[in-house]
Amino acid sequence: MAAVTTEGPLDVAAVQADFPILGRTVHGKRLVYLDSAASSQKPRAVLDAMDRYYETTNANVHRGVYEIAEQATAEMEGARAKVADFIGAPSPTEVVFTKNFTEAFNLLARSWGGANLGPGDAVVLSHMEHHSNIVPWQILAAEKGFELRWLPVDAEGQLELGDLDRLLDGAKLLAVTAMSNVLGTLTPVRHLADAAHAAGALLAVDACQYVPHVPTDVGELGADFLAFSGHKMCGPTGIGALWGRAELLEAMPPFLGGGEMIRDVRLDGFTPNELPWKFEAGTPPIAETIGLGAAVDYLEALGMDAVREHEVSLTAYALRTLHERFGDRLTVHGPAEPAARGGVLSMALADLHPHDVAQVLDQEAVCVRAGHHCAKPLMRVLGVGATARASLYVYNDERDVDALADALDSALAFFAL
């Protein structure tokens, strides 16, 4: 259980004490972890929940009638209910567990897209999408012959919506991120949902960077599908979720064939299982699902409103600090207004290559991500090959931002700039 409650602002020192890895040193210095957009750290409550399953309840689910098998099933389905409640889903049966967001959107493309898209149809994406919301549609478009259309991004890192109605004309799906993993931009999901529905299209939301940081309600967002990964929200790797409206999931064919996803198998065919299990073939990641349920418990104990308030405040401090320290020598891509973005800071420091910056920062025990962040089309829009990205979360504080600034100073000094 978290060391803080939903009342008042986050007690970040107490939160930090919940994460064992933050007690270690790297290169003889305090670890400053600023790569949560890639993968968040795990609190003790999540680690303990997974260990407890293996130590006391390790059995397969939905199969055995003996005590620990029934306990394992109850714990896994309990985690599904927690996830459903966390995102405002009307029913746990609308939550399909996958191994990550990438698998979730490949499932969506293959199952829904394979059944509903063909020549004359269109799918609308944006230039700020992660490859996981681009490549599955490109693969399917090559096979099915439908059109891909693109929402551009303006100089402030916001979606350009002036041509939205034309792009949606005749489209069957708009698939867009709720928060950019490069720019931190919060997109107007509800507006996009309303526009898509008015045009007769569905809305699919990449919520990988959104669900861990912002209170989420799929109904308020107006989404038809929404997916995210557990490892970015204090949960383990190997577990994610696809939520979809029940009537849409019911109409979709299975994604993988095998055990558990069937109700009956005959020599002449099969009958698929009911939701959500028809999309969960084989033995699922049971311990990881239980760990995700514990992560939901942890974040709910913190309070998602408090999480968001903390990150807006810390992002404002970071933008202000970096501007005061470096001026025009440092560019932070994306919206300038902290409330319009998440705590994702993609940076260009002088004319240094982002990988060089990240290596110097590592020597100061400051962990940032350098690269194209699986968003090469957006990199081309920005006119860069890569950025150095620092990303903030519940266990970060102003001291971490100051350590980042000091490490960036070290990079300039190292390269005599």
Backbone torsions as a table, in degrees:
resi	resn	phi	psi	omega
1	MET	NA	145.8	-179.0
2	ALA	-63.8	153.4	-179.0
3	ALA	-84.2	0.0	179.7
4	VAL	-130.2	171.2	-179.5
5	THR	-119.6	179.2	-178.9
6	THR	-76.1	-6.2	-178.5
7	GLU	-86.3	125.9	175.9
8	GLY	79.0	-179.0	-179.2
9	PRO	-69.8	162.8	178.6
10	LEU	-63.0	136.4	168.2
11	ASP	-89.9	90.7	-170.1
12	VAL	-65.8	-34.2	177.5
13	ALA	-61.3	-40.6	177.8
14	ALA	-67.6	-39.6	177.4
15	VAL	-62.1	-46.2	-179.8
16	GLN	-57.0	-36.2	-179.8
17	ALA	-67.0	-18.3	178.5
18	ASP	-79.1	-11.5	-173.7
19	PHE	-111.9	101.5	-174.0
20	PRO	-55.5	-37.1	-175.0
21	ILE	-64.1	-24.9	-177.7
22	LEU	-73.1	-6.4	175.9
23	GLY	-88.0	-4.0	-177.7
24	ARG	-90.8	167.8	176.3
25	THR	-116.0	154.6	175.9
26	VAL	-131.6	129.2	-176.4
27	HIS	53.7	34.2	177.7
28	GLY	75.9	10.5	-177.4
29	LYS	-124.1	159.6	176.9
30	ARG	-61.2	131.7	178.3
31	LEU	-67.7	126.2	175.2
32	VAL	-116.9	101.6	-173.8
33	TYR	-94.1	112.1	-178.5
34	LEU	-127.0	46.4	180.0
35	ASP	-135.2	37.0	-177.5
36	SER	-71.4	-20.0	174.7
37	ALA	-66.0	-25.7	175.1
38	ALA	-83.5	-48.3	176.7
39	SER	-166.7	130.8	-178.9
40	SER	-82.2	162.3	172.1
41	GLN	-78.7	167.6	-172.7
42	LYS	-115.3	129.8	177.1
43	PRO	-75.2	160.3	179.9
44	ARG	-55.7	-35.2	-178.5
45	ALA	-60.2	-36.3	178.5
46	VAL	-72.5	-45.0	179.4
47	LEU	-61.2	-42.4	-179.6
48	ASP	-66.1	-39.3	-179.4
49	ALA	-62.8	-40.6	179.7
50	MET	-71.0	-41.8	176.4
51	ASP	-61.5	-41.2	-178.0
52	ARG	-63.3	-38.3	176.6
53	TYR	-60.8	-50.1	-177.7
54	TYR	-65.7	-33.8	-176.8
55	GLU	-80.0	-27.7	-170.9
56	THR	-126.3	-20.6	-167.5
57	THR	-137.0	18.5	-173.2
58	ASN	-68.4	104.6	176.1
59	ALA	-160.2	159.5	178.6
60	ASN	-73.7	158.1	-173.8
61	VAL	-104.4	157.5	174.7
62	HIS	62.6	16.9	-175.7
63	ARG	-129.3	-60.1	-174.5
64	GLY	-76.4	153.3	175.8
65	VAL	-107.6	3.7	178.3
66	TYR	-82.2	165.8	-166.8
67	GLU	-56.4	-53.4	-173.1
68	ILE	-71.6	-27.4	175.1
69	ALA	-66.5	-40.8	178.0
70	GLU	-68.1	-34.3	175.9
71	GLN	-65.5	-43.7	179.2
72	ALA	-60.9	-43.2	178.3
73	THR	-61.8	-43.8	-179.8
74	ALA	-63.6	-39.0	179.7
75	GLU	-68.0	-40.9	179.6
76	MET	-66.9	-45.5	-179.4
77	GLU	-70.8	-28.1	172.5
78	GLY	-64.0	-38.7	176.8
79	ALA	-64.5	-37.1	178.1
80	ARG	-62.0	-42.6	178.9
81	ALA	-63.7	-38.5	177.8
82	LYS	-63.0	-44.8	179.8
83	VAL	-62.6	-44.2	179.4
84	ALA	-58.9	-45.4	179.9
85	ASP	-65.0	-36.7	-176.8
86	PHE	-63.8	-32.2	-178.8
87	ILE	-106.2	7.4	177.8
88	GLY	73.6	25.2	179.1
89	ALA	-71.4	139.6	-179.7
90	PRO	-62.2	-29.8	-176.9
91	SER	-148.0	142.8	174.8
92	PRO	-60.7	-25.5	-178.8
93	THR	-69.4	-10.6	176.0
94	GLU	-87.5	-2.9	-179.1
95	VAL	-100.7	113.5	178.5
96	VAL	-102.8	124.2	178.4
97	PHE	-81.9	134.6	176.1
98	THR	-129.1	179.6	-179.8
99	LYS	-83.9	-16.5	178.9
100	ASN	-177.4	-179.3	178.0
101	PHE	-63.0	-39.7	-177.7
102	THR	-57.0	-46.6	178.0
103	GLU	-65.3	-37.8	-179.0
104	ALA	-59.7	-44.8	-178.0
105	PHE	-80.0	-23.5	169.6
106	ASN	-68.4	-38.5	173.7
107	LEU	-59.4	-46.9	-179.3
108	LEU	-60.6	-46.1	-178.7
109	ALA	-64.1	-47.9	-175.6
110	ARG	-69.3	-43.3	-175.0
111	SER	-83.4	-63.9	179.5
112	TRP	-67.1	-49.1	-177.3
113	GLY	-63.6	-41.7	179.8
114	GLY	-62.1	-31.5	-178.3
115	ALA	-88.4	-17.8	-169.2
116	ASN	-123.7	-10.1	-174.4
117	LEU	-113.4	142.4	177.9
118	GLY	-165.1	-170.1	180.0
119	PRO	-54.3	135.7	-178.8
120	GLY	92.6	-12.6	177.6
121	ASP	-91.9	169.7	179.1
122	ALA	-145.6	147.6	171.3
123	VAL	-121.0	132.2	-178.6
124	VAL	-105.1	126.9	177.1
125	LEU	-122.5	-179.3	174.8
126	SER	-124.2	162.9	-179.6
127	HIS	-70.2	-12.2	-178.4
128	MET	-97.7	12.0	-174.7
129	GLU	-75.9	149.0	169.5
130	HIS	-68.2	151.2	-179.9
131	HIS	-54.8	-29.0	-179.0
132	SER	-68.2	-16.0	174.0
133	ASN	-109.8	19.2	175.6
134	ILE	-124.6	-57.2	-171.0
135	VAL	-62.2	-41.6	177.6
136	PRO	-58.4	-36.7	179.3
137	TRP	-73.9	-35.1	176.6
138	GLN	-65.0	-42.5	178.1
139	ILE	-61.0	-46.9	-177.8
140	LEU	-68.1	-37.3	179.1
141	ALA	-62.6	-37.3	178.0
142	ALA	-64.6	-30.9	-179.1
143	GLU	-85.1	-38.7	-170.1
144	LYS	-100.1	-18.7	175.9
145	GLY	82.6	20.5	175.7
146	PHE	-90.5	171.0	-174.2
147	GLU	-99.5	141.3	169.9
148	LEU	-103.8	131.2	177.7
149	ARG	-120.7	158.0	-168.8
150	TRP	-131.8	129.1	170.4
151	LEU	-84.2	125.2	-179.4
152	PRO	-79.7	170.5	178.8
153	VAL	-118.6	135.4	-178.3
154	ASP	-87.9	-178.5	-174.8
155	ALA	-66.6	-20.4	178.6
156	GLU	-90.2	1.7	179.8
157	GLY	83.4	16.7	178.4
158	GLN	-103.8	153.6	174.8
159	LEU	-66.7	137.3	173.3
160	GLU	-87.7	114.6	-172.1
161	LEU	-107.2	5.0	-177.7
162	GLY	-60.8	-27.8	-177.8
163	ASP	-106.3	15.2	-172.9
164	LEU	-59.1	-45.3	-176.7
165	ASP	-61.7	-40.8	179.1
166	ARG	-66.2	-41.2	-179.8
167	LEU	-64.8	-32.5	-178.4
168	LEU	-84.0	-12.3	-178.1
169	ASP	-62.5	114.1	-179.8
170	GLY	84.0	-0.7	179.9
171	ALA	-79.9	152.2	175.6
172	LYS	-104.7	-17.1	-177.4
173	LEU	-151.3	137.6	166.1
174	LEU	-113.4	122.3	-178.5
175	ALA	-122.1	118.0	-170.1
176	VAL	-147.1	151.4	175.7
177	THR	-76.2	147.8	173.7
178	ALA	-86.4	-25.2	175.6
179	MET	-149.1	123.6	-177.3
180	SER	-66.7	134.7	177.4
181	ASN	-78.9	-5.2	177.8
182	VAL	-108.8	-48.3	-173.6
183	LEU	-94.5	-17.5	-173.8
184	GLY	75.6	0.4	-175.4
185	THR	-60.1	129.3	170.1
186	LEU	-88.1	117.7	-177.5
187	THR	-87.0	154.7	-178.7
188	PRO	-79.4	74.6	-170.6
189	VAL	-59.3	-44.7	-177.5
190	ARG	-63.1	-41.2	177.3
191	HIS	-61.6	-42.5	179.0
192	LEU	-64.9	-39.2	178.2
193	ALA	-62.4	-46.0	-178.9
194	ASP	-63.0	-40.8	179.3
195	ALA	-66.7	-41.9	179.5
196	ALA	-62.8	-46.5	-178.0
197	HIS	-65.3	-36.7	177.8
198	ALA	-63.8	-27.9	179.5
199	ALA	-90.9	0.5	-179.7
200	GLY	84.7	16.7	-179.5
201	ALA	-106.8	162.8	173.9
202	LEU	-97.3	161.1	177.0
203	LEU	-118.3	124.2	173.6
204	ALA	-112.1	132.3	-172.0
205	VAL	-116.6	126.1	167.0
206	ASP	-82.5	106.4	-176.1
207	ALA	-111.1	24.1	-178.7
208	CYS	-57.6	-43.4	-178.6
209	GLN	-91.3	-6.5	-174.2
210	TYR	-96.3	-52.7	-176.2
211	VAL	-56.6	-39.8	-179.7
212	PRO	-70.6	-14.1	-168.2
213	HIS	-122.8	-18.9	-171.2
214	VAL	-132.7	136.6	173.5
215	PRO	-53.2	131.6	-170.0
216	THR	-124.0	132.8	174.5
217	ASP	-140.1	112.0	-174.1
218	VAL	-62.9	-30.5	177.9
219	GLY	-68.8	-45.2	178.4
220	GLU	-64.2	-34.3	178.4
221	LEU	-71.9	-23.2	-177.8
222	GLY	78.4	18.3	-176.7
223	ALA	-74.3	153.7	170.5
224	ASP	-102.1	-33.6	172.2
225	PHE	-135.7	149.1	176.5
226	LEU	-152.8	138.1	-177.5
227	ALA	-140.1	156.2	-179.2
228	PHE	-161.6	167.8	179.6
229	SER	-110.9	142.9	-179.4
230	GLY	-70.0	-32.1	-172.1
231	HIS	-72.5	-10.8	176.1
232	LYS	-93.4	-1.1	-176.6
233	MET	-128.4	41.2	177.3
234	CYS	75.1	3.5	177.9
235	GLY	-94.5	178.1	-179.0
236	PRO	-78.2	167.5	170.5
237	THR	-74.1	164.5	175.0
238	GLY	83.3	11.6	178.7
239	ILE	-145.0	133.2	175.7
240	GLY	-149.9	-173.2	-177.5
241	ALA	-148.7	144.7	168.1
242	LEU	-114.9	121.0	170.8
243	TRP	-101.9	140.0	173.8
244	GLY	-147.1	154.5	175.7
245	ARG	-60.6	137.5	-171.5
246	ALA	-53.8	-44.0	-176.2
247	GLU	-66.2	-29.1	176.7
248	LEU	-73.2	-46.4	179.0
249	LEU	-63.2	-38.5	179.3
250	GLU	-60.0	-37.0	-176.0
251	ALA	-81.2	-12.2	-176.2
252	MET	-84.8	141.1	176.9
253	PRO	-74.4	159.5	177.6
254	PRO	-58.0	155.5	-178.9
255	PHE	-94.7	-46.8	178.1
256	LEU	-123.2	149.1	178.4
257	GLY	-108.0	146.9	178.0
258	GLY	154.4	-146.7	179.8
259	GLY	-74.4	157.7	172.6
260	GLU	74.1	-31.2	-177.4
261	MET	-86.5	10.3	-178.3
262	ILE	-120.9	152.1	169.4
263	ARG	-98.5	-33.9	178.7
264	ASP	-154.3	146.4	174.6
265	VAL	-129.2	129.7	177.4
266	ARG	-124.8	169.6	178.0
267	LEU	-64.9	-24.3	-178.0
268	ASP	-101.1	7.9	178.1
269	GLY	151.6	-166.6	-177.3
270	PHE	-145.1	162.3	173.1
271	THR	-116.7	123.1	-176.6
272	PRO	-71.0	158.4	176.7
273	ASN	-70.2	170.3	175.6
274	GLU	-80.3	170.8	178.3
275	LEU	-67.8	145.5	-2.6
276	PRO	-92.1	1.5	-165.8
277	TRP	-72.2	-16.5	178.7
278	LYS	-67.3	-15.4	177.0
279	PHE	-104.8	8.6	-175.6
280	GLU	-122.9	66.0	-176.6
281	ALA	-68.9	140.5	174.2
282	GLY	80.0	-179.3	177.4
283	THR	-65.7	124.2	-177.4
284	PRO	-80.1	170.8	174.4
285	PRO	-76.8	82.2	-169.3
286	ILE	-65.9	-52.2	-178.6
287	ALA	-61.0	-39.0	-179.3
288	GLU	-67.6	-36.9	176.9
289	THR	-64.3	-43.0	177.3
290	ILE	-63.5	-39.2	175.8
291	GLY	-63.0	-37.8	177.2
292	LEU	-65.2	-40.0	176.5
293	GLY	-60.5	-39.2	177.4
294	ALA	-67.1	-34.9	177.2
295	ALA	-65.0	-39.7	176.2
296	VAL	-61.9	-44.7	177.3
297	ASP	-57.0	-43.5	-177.9
298	TYR	-62.9	-48.6	-178.4
299	LEU	-66.8	-36.9	178.2
300	GLU	-67.4	-32.4	176.3
301	ALA	-68.0	-36.1	173.9
302	LEU	-66.7	-39.3	-175.9
303	GLY	93.8	115.7	-175.2
304	MET	-67.7	-27.6	173.0
305	ASP	-63.6	-41.0	178.6
306	ALA	-67.8	-37.1	176.6
307	VAL	-59.7	-48.5	-178.9
308	ARG	-64.4	-44.6	179.3
309	GLU	-60.6	-41.2	178.6
310	HIS	-62.3	-43.5	-176.2
311	GLU	-72.0	-35.6	175.3
312	VAL	-62.8	-45.4	179.9
313	SER	-63.4	-44.4	-178.0
314	LEU	-70.7	-36.1	176.4
315	THR	-64.3	-41.4	176.4
316	ALA	-59.9	-44.1	178.3
317	TYR	-62.3	-41.5	-179.4
318	ALA	-65.6	-46.9	179.9
319	LEU	-61.1	-41.3	179.8
320	ARG	-66.9	-45.5	-178.4
321	THR	-63.4	-47.0	-178.0
322	LEU	-65.3	-37.9	178.0
323	HIS	-66.3	-43.2	-179.1
324	GLU	-66.4	-35.8	-177.7
325	ARG	-78.8	-34.5	-168.1
326	PHE	-123.8	-16.0	177.8
327	GLY	54.5	-132.1	-176.4
328	ASP	-75.1	-7.1	178.3
329	ARG	-73.9	-15.7	-178.9
330	LEU	-125.8	127.0	174.3
331	THR	-108.1	128.7	171.6
332	VAL	-110.2	114.4	-176.9
333	HIS	-73.2	148.2	175.7
334	GLY	108.3	-178.8	-175.7
335	PRO	-59.9	143.9	179.4
336	ALA	-80.8	-22.4	-177.7
337	GLU	-85.0	117.8	-177.1
338	PRO	-56.6	-35.9	-178.1
339	ALA	-71.2	-12.9	-179.4
340	ALA	-95.4	6.5	-173.5
341	ARG	-146.9	168.4	168.7
342	GLY	-92.9	-178.7	-177.4
343	GLY	-83.9	47.7	178.9
344	VAL	-109.3	118.1	-174.9
345	LEU	-120.0	95.7	177.0
346	SER	-89.2	120.0	-166.3
347	MET	-120.6	150.3	168.0
348	ALA	-124.2	119.6	-177.1
349	LEU	-106.1	113.2	-178.1
350	ALA	48.5	-132.5	177.0
351	ASP	-111.2	25.4	-179.0
352	LEU	-77.9	144.8	175.3
353	HIS	-72.2	137.6	-178.2
354	PRO	-55.1	-34.2	178.5
355	HIS	-67.5	-35.6	175.5
356	ASP	-65.1	-42.0	177.9
357	VAL	-60.5	-47.4	-177.3
358	ALA	-63.4	-35.3	179.9
359	GLN	-69.7	-39.0	176.2
360	VAL	-66.5	-42.4	178.5
361	LEU	-61.2	-34.9	178.0
362	ASP	-61.2	-36.9	178.4
363	GLN	-64.4	-20.7	176.1
364	GLU	-97.7	11.0	179.2
365	ALA	65.6	24.1	177.0
366	VAL	-102.2	117.7	-174.2
367	CYS	-96.8	112.9	172.7
368	VAL	-129.2	164.8	-179.9
369	ARG	-99.9	134.5	174.6
370	ALA	-120.5	132.4	178.7
371	GLY	150.1	-162.2	-179.5
372	HIS	-94.3	-2.9	172.9
373	HIS	58.2	33.6	180.0
374	CYS	54.4	39.5	179.9
375	ALA	-144.8	55.5	-175.7
376	LYS	-62.4	-39.4	176.0
377	PRO	-57.6	-39.9	178.4
378	LEU	-68.4	-37.4	176.8
379	MET	-57.9	-39.4	179.3
380	ARG	-67.9	-36.5	175.3
381	VAL	-62.3	-41.4	-179.4
382	LEU	-74.9	-15.3	-179.8
383	GLY	77.6	27.1	179.9
384	VAL	-131.0	160.2	176.0
385	GLY	-89.8	-24.6	-176.4
386	ALA	-165.5	167.5	171.3
387	THR	-136.7	162.8	167.9
388	ALA	-96.8	122.5	-171.4
389	ARG	-116.7	120.3	169.9
390	ALA	-102.0	136.1	-179.5
391	SER	-134.1	137.2	-170.6
392	LEU	-102.6	152.0	176.4
393	TYR	-149.1	-168.1	-170.1
394	VAL	-62.5	-26.2	-176.6
395	TYR	-94.6	5.6	177.2
396	ASN	-97.3	152.9	-179.5
397	ASP	-144.4	-176.5	-177.3
398	GLU	-61.8	-31.5	177.2
399	ARG	-61.9	-36.5	177.4
400	ASP	-67.9	-40.1	176.8
401	VAL	-63.2	-42.2	178.1
402	ASP	-63.1	-38.7	177.7
403	ALA	-64.5	-37.5	175.5
404	LEU	-62.0	-47.0	-179.4
405	ALA	-62.5	-42.4	178.2
406	ASP	-62.8	-39.5	179.9
407	ALA	-68.3	-36.6	175.1
408	LEU	-64.7	-37.3	172.7
409	ASP	-59.4	-40.9	178.6
410	SER	-63.1	-36.4	178.1
411	ALA	-65.3	-43.3	177.1
412	LEU	-62.3	-40.5	-179.7
413	ALA	-68.3	-39.4	-178.9
414	PHE	-60.8	-40.1	-179.3
415	PHE	-95.7	12.9	175.3
416	ALA	55.1	45.9	178.9
417	LEU	-111.4	NA	NA
